[in-house]
């Protein structure tokens, strides 16, 4: 973990348990960097999409009680004018195969998000988003909108708002006292961690103003000890029956070559003893991952108050536990380049980019993502001239990719330069006329 702190600036909490034994629990970094308030073992973090696991359990409890049918069309339960409501089922929503897209991509979302207080508020955006695909079950397409609809179904069937119901059925009975959803959100370190963009040892900035409101698709605050209570209750079959547990951990839809999705849980490996289930969740200033070996009772929980890759931490710990192999993290190309630019200047590093990368034992990135992330870091710090230099270098390195132009367009929008933004998005459309992000942004700016 000290290697992760050193090379990835990790700040947060790590907890490892096996059945009733606590193997490891440590906190690192600061809940409040400005006031030097450290994270503690009981500090709560925004768990983002990990909250989908709560919604999944609530839905499956209602299925067990006979109040919901997994394969009935959602029109059975909701009167809202949801696209394809006569064909989409709860099974499709749980497995991200409904075809509903992400309401957070709606052009009005950023302007409206601070005013969103209820699921009915969010449903307006869900309904107005075009479908990602027309045939439910056709493929996996991660959808926050699907879990908003699941939350709305819970409200309609139970007659209670989502926050009241999840408190009543999960958080309060399990003693999860550090877990909550609040509108508006007020943070009190070290009880809750402030979110940060962290780019180097000396460069960070608060991400609090960019945090999204919490609903049934995620965004609740929780801490590692509370999540351990939830996962232990789940594995002990306190929350769901054994046959239901088999259903939620069944790999229904393919996320990648190694990973599938069940009912609110990612699933890797299918043979006894090798299955790993869990969920990650992250925003702009928080990152989380929890992994379970359900056949062995092993639980790994990682929470951070910065934008990082907690899955690399959980996977490294699981390899150490199951195979005895230790993989220490290396500094990422993004943080290495940002740090070098801070020390030597942006233009100087870009002029000798190959040599700088090689001198750090790395190879030139084969994707524009690395320099997009570096440019985004400078944009976040409002160092727009430096960000623009990085974007232009990226365009020259990857002329056939829309990503650098879309990222540059997003930066110009943040600066309020709509004409320059539209030019960048149109450049992206010259490369790929079907690029969905660029098309949406050009349509918005007309």
C-alpha positions as CSV (number, residue, x, y, z in Angstrom):
1,X,0.0,0.0,0.0
2,X,2.9,2.4,0.6
3,X,3.9,1.7,-3.0
4,X,0.4,2.7,-4.1
5,X,0.6,5.9,-2.0
6,X,4.1,6.7,-3.5
7,X,3.3,6.0,-7.1
8,X,-0.4,6.7,-7.4
9,X,-0.8,9.3,-4.6
10,X,-3.4,6.9,-3.1
11,X,-5.6,8.5,-0.3
12,X,-8.3,6.5,1.3
13,X,-9.1,3.3,3.2
14,X,-8.3,-0.3,2.5
15,X,-10.0,-3.2,4.3
16,X,-9.5,-7.0,3.8
17,X,-11.5,-9.6,5.6
18,X,-12.0,-13.4,5.4
19,X,-15.3,-14.7,6.8
20,X,-15.3,-13.4,10.4
21,X,-11.6,-12.4,10.5
22,X,-10.3,-8.9,9.8
23,X,-7.0,-9.3,8.0
24,X,-6.1,-5.7,7.2
25,X,-7.5,-2.2,7.8
26,X,-5.6,1.0,7.1
27,X,-6.3,4.5,6.2
28,X,-4.0,6.8,4.2
29,X,-3.9,10.5,3.2
30,X,-6.3,13.3,4.1
31,X,-10.0,13.6,4.3
32,X,-9.5,17.3,4.1
33,X,-6.2,18.4,2.5
34,X,-6.7,22.1,3.2
35,X,-7.0,21.5,7.0
36,X,-4.7,18.4,7.2
37,X,-7.5,16.2,8.6
38,X,-6.5,12.6,8.0
39,X,-8.7,9.8,6.7
40,X,-9.8,7.3,9.3
41,X,-11.1,3.7,9.2
42,X,-14.6,5.0,9.6
43,X,-14.4,7.9,7.1
44,X,-17.3,7.7,4.5
45,X,-16.7,8.2,0.8
46,X,-19.1,8.7,-2.1
47,X,-19.4,5.1,-3.4
48,X,-20.9,6.2,-6.7
49,X,-22.1,3.2,-8.8
50,X,-21.3,0.7,-6.0
51,X,-24.7,1.8,-4.7
52,X,-26.3,-0.2,-7.6
53,X,-25.7,-3.3,-5.4
54,X,-28.1,-1.9,-2.8
55,X,-30.8,-1.4,-5.5
56,X,-30.2,-4.9,-6.8
57,X,-30.7,-6.5,-3.4
58,X,-33.9,-4.4,-2.8
59,X,-35.3,-5.5,-6.2
60,X,-34.5,-9.2,-5.5
61,X,-36.1,-9.0,-2.1
62,X,-39.3,-7.8,-3.8
63,X,-39.0,-10.6,-6.4
64,X,-38.7,-13.1,-3.5
65,X,-41.8,-11.8,-1.9
66,X,-43.7,-12.1,-5.2
67,X,-44.3,-8.3,-5.6
68,X,-42.1,-8.2,-8.7
69,X,-41.6,-10.4,-11.8
70,X,-38.1,-10.3,-13.3
71,X,-39.5,-11.0,-16.8
72,X,-42.6,-8.8,-16.8
73,X,-42.4,-5.6,-19.0
74,X,-41.7,-2.5,-16.9
75,X,-45.0,-1.0,-18.2
76,X,-46.6,-3.4,-15.6
77,X,-45.2,-1.3,-12.8
78,X,-44.7,2.2,-14.2
79,X,-47.0,4.6,-16.1
80,X,-44.2,7.0,-17.2
81,X,-43.6,7.2,-20.9
82,X,-40.3,5.3,-20.9
83,X,-39.1,4.3,-24.4
84,X,-39.7,0.6,-25.1
85,X,-41.5,0.1,-21.7
86,X,-43.6,-2.7,-23.3
87,X,-40.5,-4.7,-24.1
88,X,-37.9,-3.9,-21.4
89,X,-38.1,-6.1,-18.3
90,X,-36.5,-5.9,-14.9
91,X,-34.0,-8.5,-16.0
92,X,-32.9,-6.2,-18.8
93,X,-32.6,-3.3,-16.4
94,X,-30.5,-5.2,-13.8
95,X,-28.1,-6.6,-16.4
96,X,-27.6,-3.3,-18.4
97,X,-29.2,-4.9,-21.5
98,X,-32.3,-2.7,-21.7
99,X,-31.1,-0.2,-24.3
100,X,-31.7,2.7,-22.1
101,X,-28.8,5.1,-22.3
102,X,-27.2,7.3,-19.6
103,X,-29.4,10.3,-18.4
104,X,-26.2,12.1,-17.3
105,X,-25.3,12.5,-21.0
106,X,-28.5,14.6,-21.6
107,X,-27.5,18.1,-22.7
108,X,-29.5,19.6,-19.8
109,X,-28.1,17.5,-17.1
110,X,-25.2,19.7,-16.0
111,X,-27.5,22.7,-15.7
112,X,-30.2,20.8,-13.8
113,X,-28.2,18.4,-11.6
114,X,-28.0,20.6,-8.5
115,X,-31.8,21.0,-8.6
116,X,-32.5,17.2,-8.8
117,X,-34.0,16.0,-5.6
118,X,-36.1,13.0,-6.4
119,X,-36.3,10.0,-8.8
120,X,-39.3,11.6,-10.5
121,X,-37.1,14.7,-11.2
122,X,-34.5,12.4,-12.8
123,X,-37.1,10.4,-14.8
124,X,-37.7,13.5,-17.0
125,X,-34.2,13.2,-18.3
126,X,-34.4,9.4,-18.6
127,X,-37.5,9.6,-20.7
128,X,-36.0,12.3,-23.0
129,X,-32.8,10.4,-23.8
130,X,-32.7,8.4,-27.1
131,X,-32.2,4.6,-26.8
132,X,-28.7,3.2,-27.1
133,X,-30.2,0.3,-29.1
134,X,-33.7,-0.8,-30.0
135,X,-33.9,-4.5,-29.0
136,X,-33.8,-5.3,-25.3
137,X,-31.3,-8.0,-24.6
138,X,-29.3,-7.2,-27.7
139,X,-26.0,-6.4,-25.8
140,X,-24.5,-4.9,-22.7
141,X,-24.5,-1.1,-22.4
142,X,-23.8,0.3,-19.0
143,X,-26.8,2.4,-18.0
144,X,-27.4,4.7,-15.1
145,X,-30.9,5.3,-16.4
146,X,-31.7,1.6,-16.0
147,X,-31.0,1.8,-12.3
148,X,-33.0,5.0,-11.9
149,X,-36.0,3.1,-13.4
150,X,-35.4,0.3,-11.0
151,X,-35.5,2.8,-8.1
152,X,-38.7,4.2,-9.4
153,X,-40.2,0.7,-9.6
154,X,-39.3,0.2,-5.9
155,X,-41.0,3.4,-5.1
156,X,-44.2,2.5,-7.0
157,X,-44.4,-1.0,-5.6
158,X,-43.7,-0.1,-1.9
159,X,-45.3,3.3,-1.8
160,X,-42.1,4.7,-0.1
161,X,-39.4,6.9,-1.5
162,X,-36.1,5.2,-2.4
163,X,-34.0,6.7,0.5
164,X,-36.6,5.8,3.1
165,X,-36.9,2.3,1.8
166,X,-33.2,1.5,1.5
167,X,-32.7,2.9,5.1
168,X,-35.6,0.7,6.3
169,X,-34.5,-2.5,4.6
170,X,-30.7,-2.4,4.6
171,X,-28.8,0.4,6.2
172,X,-30.7,0.6,9.6
173,X,-31.1,-3.2,10.2
174,X,-27.4,-3.8,9.4
175,X,-26.2,-0.9,11.6
176,X,-24.7,1.0,8.7
177,X,-24.6,4.3,10.6
178,X,-22.1,5.9,8.2
179,X,-24.2,5.3,5.1
180,X,-26.6,7.9,3.8
181,X,-28.0,9.9,0.9
182,X,-28.5,13.6,1.5
183,X,-29.8,16.5,-0.6
184,X,-28.1,19.0,-0.3
185,X,-24.9,17.3,0.6
186,X,-22.8,18.7,3.5
187,X,-19.5,17.1,4.3
188,X,-17.8,17.1,7.7
189,X,-14.2,15.6,7.6
190,X,-13.1,13.2,8.9
191,X,-16.6,11.7,9.1
192,X,-16.8,12.2,5.4
193,X,-13.9,12.7,3.0
194,X,-13.7,15.7,0.7
195,X,-13.2,14.8,-3.0
196,X,-10.1,15.8,-4.9
197,X,-8.4,15.9,-8.2
198,X,-4.9,14.8,-7.4
199,X,-2.3,15.2,-10.1
200,X,1.0,15.1,-8.3
201,X,2.5,15.4,-4.8
202,X,2.0,19.1,-4.9
203,X,-1.0,19.7,-7.2
204,X,-4.5,19.0,-6.2
205,X,-7.9,20.8,-6.2
206,X,-11.3,20.1,-4.7
207,X,-13.8,18.3,-6.9
208,X,-16.7,19.0,-4.6
209,X,-18.5,21.3,-7.0
210,X,-18.4,18.6,-9.7
211,X,-20.1,15.9,-7.6
212,X,-23.4,14.5,-8.8
213,X,-26.5,14.0,-6.7
214,X,-27.2,10.5,-5.3
215,X,-30.1,8.2,-6.3
216,X,-30.8,4.5,-6.9
217,X,-28.1,4.4,-9.6
218,X,-25.4,5.3,-7.0
219,X,-23.9,8.2,-5.1
220,X,-24.6,7.2,-1.5
221,X,-21.9,7.9,1.1
222,X,-20.6,4.8,3.0
223,X,-17.5,3.6,4.7
224,X,-15.5,0.4,4.5
225,X,-16.8,-0.9,7.9
226,X,-20.4,-0.4,6.8
227,X,-19.8,-2.1,3.4
228,X,-18.2,-5.0,5.2
229,X,-21.5,-5.4,7.3
230,X,-23.5,-5.3,4.0
231,X,-21.3,-7.9,2.3
232,X,-21.1,-10.2,5.2
233,X,-24.9,-10.1,5.5
234,X,-25.2,-10.9,1.8
235,X,-22.7,-13.8,2.0
236,X,-24.4,-15.3,5.1
237,X,-27.7,-15.3,3.1
238,X,-29.3,-13.0,5.7
239,X,-30.6,-10.6,2.9
240,X,-31.4,-13.0,0.2
241,X,-32.2,-16.8,-0.2
242,X,-29.5,-19.1,-1.5
243,X,-31.3,-19.5,-4.9
244,X,-31.6,-15.8,-5.2
245,X,-27.9,-15.4,-4.4
246,X,-27.2,-17.8,-7.3
247,X,-29.3,-15.5,-9.6
248,X,-27.6,-12.3,-8.8
249,X,-24.1,-13.7,-9.3
250,X,-24.9,-15.4,-12.6
251,X,-23.0,-13.9,-15.5
252,X,-25.8,-12.8,-17.9
253,X,-24.2,-10.1,-20.1
254,X,-20.7,-9.8,-21.3
255,X,-18.8,-6.7,-20.3
256,X,-15.4,-7.7,-21.6
257,X,-13.4,-10.8,-22.4
258,X,-12.8,-11.4,-18.7
259,X,-15.8,-9.8,-17.0
260,X,-19.6,-10.3,-17.1
261,X,-22.5,-8.7,-15.3
262,X,-25.1,-10.4,-13.2
263,X,-28.0,-8.6,-11.3
264,X,-26.1,-5.5,-10.1
265,X,-22.8,-7.3,-9.7
266,X,-19.8,-7.9,-12.0
267,X,-18.7,-11.5,-12.2
268,X,-15.3,-13.0,-13.2
269,X,-14.7,-16.7,-13.3
270,X,-17.4,-19.4,-13.0
271,X,-15.8,-22.5,-11.5
272,X,-16.0,-23.1,-7.8
273,X,-13.2,-21.3,-5.9
274,X,-12.3,-19.0,-8.8
275,X,-15.4,-16.7,-8.9
276,X,-14.8,-13.1,-8.1
277,X,-17.9,-10.8,-7.8
278,X,-18.1,-7.2,-6.9
279,X,-18.6,-3.6,-8.2
280,X,-16.6,-0.5,-8.6
281,X,-17.8,3.1,-8.4
282,X,-16.2,6.4,-9.2
283,X,-16.8,10.0,-9.9
284,X,-14.5,12.9,-10.5
285,X,-13.2,13.1,-6.9
286,X,-13.9,9.6,-5.5
287,X,-13.0,6.0,-6.5
288,X,-14.1,2.7,-5.0
289,X,-14.0,-1.0,-5.6
290,X,-15.2,-4.0,-3.6
291,X,-14.4,-7.6,-4.6
292,X,-15.7,-10.8,-3.0
293,X,-14.5,-14.4,-3.4
294,X,-18.0,-15.8,-2.4
295,X,-16.8,-19.5,-2.3
296,X,-14.1,-18.5,0.2
297,X,-15.7,-15.7,2.1
298,X,-12.9,-13.2,1.2
299,X,-13.8,-9.5,1.0
300,X,-11.6,-6.7,-0.3
301,X,-12.8,-3.1,0.0
302,X,-10.9,0.0,-1.3
303,X,-12.1,3.6,-1.1
304,X,-10.3,6.7,-2.2
305,X,-11.1,10.4,-2.2
306,X,-9.4,11.0,-5.5
307,X,-9.9,9.9,-9.1
308,X,-7.7,6.8,-9.4
309,X,-8.0,3.1,-10.3
310,X,-8.9,1.2,-7.1
311,X,-9.4,-2.0,-9.1
312,X,-5.6,-2.2,-9.5
313,X,-5.4,-2.2,-5.6
314,X,-8.2,-4.9,-5.1
315,X,-6.8,-7.1,-7.9
316,X,-3.2,-6.8,-6.5
317,X,-4.5,-7.8,-3.0
318,X,-6.5,-10.7,-4.4
319,X,-3.4,-12.0,-6.3
320,X,-1.4,-11.8,-3.1
321,X,-4.0,-13.7,-1.1
322,X,-4.8,-16.4,-3.7
323,X,-1.5,-16.9,-5.5
324,X,1.1,-15.4,-3.2
325,X,2.4,-13.1,-6.0
326,X,3.2,-9.5,-5.3
327,X,2.8,-6.9,-8.0
328,X,3.9,-3.4,-6.9
329,X,2.4,-0.5,-8.8
330,X,4.4,1.7,-11.0
331,X,3.7,5.4,-11.6
332,X,1.2,5.8,-14.4
333,X,2.3,7.5,-17.6
334,X,-0.3,10.3,-16.9
335,X,1.1,11.2,-13.5
336,X,4.7,10.8,-14.7
337,X,4.1,13.2,-17.6
338,X,2.2,15.7,-15.5
339,X,5.0,15.7,-12.9
340,X,7.6,16.2,-15.5
341,X,5.7,19.1,-17.0
342,X,5.5,20.7,-13.6
343,X,9.2,20.5,-13.2
344,X,10.5,21.2,-16.7
345,X,7.6,23.0,-18.4
346,X,4.9,21.8,-20.7
347,X,6.5,22.8,-24.0
348,X,9.9,21.3,-23.1
349,X,8.4,17.9,-22.2
350,X,6.3,17.9,-25.4
351,X,9.3,18.7,-27.5
352,X,11.2,15.7,-26.2
353,X,8.2,13.5,-25.4
354,X,9.8,10.2,-26.7
355,X,12.9,10.7,-24.6
356,X,11.1,11.7,-21.4
357,X,8.9,8.6,-21.7
358,X,11.8,6.3,-22.4
359,X,13.9,7.7,-19.6
360,X,11.1,6.7,-17.2
361,X,11.1,3.1,-18.5
362,X,7.8,3.5,-20.3
363,X,6.8,3.2,-24.0
364,X,5.0,5.7,-26.1
365,X,1.2,5.4,-25.5
366,X,-0.7,3.7,-28.2
367,X,-3.9,5.6,-27.3
368,X,-4.6,9.3,-27.0
369,X,-6.1,8.7,-23.6
370,X,-2.9,9.4,-21.7
371,X,-2.4,12.9,-23.1
372,X,-6.2,13.6,-22.8
373,X,-5.9,12.9,-19.1
374,X,-2.8,15.2,-18.8
375,X,-4.7,17.9,-20.6
376,X,-7.7,17.4,-18.5
377,X,-5.5,17.9,-15.4
378,X,-4.3,21.2,-16.6
379,X,-7.8,22.2,-17.6
380,X,-9.1,21.4,-14.1
381,X,-6.4,23.6,-12.6
382,X,-7.6,26.3,-15.1
383,X,-4.2,26.2,-16.8
384,X,-5.9,26.3,-20.2
385,X,-2.8,27.5,-22.2
386,X,-0.9,24.4,-21.0
387,X,-3.9,22.2,-21.7
388,X,-4.1,23.5,-25.2
389,X,-0.5,22.7,-25.9
390,X,-1.1,19.1,-24.8
391,X,-4.3,18.8,-26.9
392,X,-2.5,20.0,-30.0
393,X,0.4,17.5,-29.5
394,X,-2.2,14.8,-29.0
395,X,-3.9,15.7,-32.3
396,X,-0.6,15.5,-34.1
397,X,0.1,12.1,-32.6
398,X,-3.3,10.6,-33.2
399,X,-4.8,12.4,-36.3
400,X,-7.3,9.6,-37.0
401,X,-8.9,9.6,-33.5
402,X,-11.9,11.7,-32.5
403,X,-10.9,11.6,-28.8
404,X,-8.4,14.5,-28.8
405,X,-10.8,16.8,-30.7
406,X,-13.7,15.9,-28.4
407,X,-11.5,16.5,-25.3
408,X,-10.4,19.9,-26.7
409,X,-14.0,20.8,-27.4
410,X,-15.0,19.9,-23.9
411,X,-12.2,22.2,-22.6
412,X,-13.4,25.1,-24.8
413,X,-17.0,24.6,-23.5
414,X,-15.6,24.8,-19.9
415,X,-13.9,28.1,-20.9
416,X,-17.2,29.4,-22.4
417,X,-15.7,29.5,-25.9
418,X,-18.5,28.0,-27.8
419,X,-17.2,28.8,-31.3
420,X,-13.9,27.1,-30.7
421,X,-15.7,24.2,-29.1
422,X,-17.9,23.7,-32.1
423,X,-14.9,23.8,-34.4
424,X,-13.2,21.0,-32.4
425,X,-16.4,18.9,-32.4
426,X,-16.7,19.4,-36.2
427,X,-13.1,18.2,-36.6
428,X,-14.1,15.0,-34.7
429,X,-17.1,14.6,-37.1
430,X,-14.8,14.9,-40.1
431,X,-13.0,11.9,-38.8
432,X,-16.1,9.9,-37.7
433,X,-19.5,11.4,-38.8
434,X,-21.2,8.9,-36.4
435,X,-19.3,10.0,-33.3
436,X,-22.2,10.3,-30.8
437,X,-20.6,12.7,-28.4
438,X,-19.5,15.2,-31.1
439,X,-22.9,15.0,-32.8
440,X,-24.7,15.7,-29.5
441,X,-22.5,18.6,-28.7
442,X,-22.7,20.2,-32.2
443,X,-26.5,19.8,-32.0
444,X,-26.5,21.5,-28.7
445,X,-24.4,24.4,-29.9
446,X,-26.4,25.2,-33.0
